[in-house]
Amino acid sequence: RFVIKGNRRDLAETFNSWLLSMGTCGLLVFGFLGYVLVVLVFAAAFYFGGDECANVEDLDYRNSLFLSCHIMSTVGFGSIYTTSDY
């Protein structure tokens, strides 16, 4: 059960105990879903950032998703890479 208490320290302790009570399978699923969410958010940012975000002329959502997965998995840059500092 996830109960929010008064201050941040109590919230962190409650969240940590909730994570530890999930078990291995639940923790892996939680981590995977968190990774997928972050990849989708960054893919949307690359997509709406336009062509100045990457070295591709027509940056569609498929290419921005590929770029986001490529960056978040720390594989490194390959055929598509960012062109700006932000």
Secondary structure, DSSP 8 states (H G I E B T S, - for coil): -----SSHHHHHHHHHHHHHHTHHHHHHHHHHHHHHHHHHHHHHHHHHH-GGGBS-SS--HHHHHHHHHHHHTT---SSS-B-S--
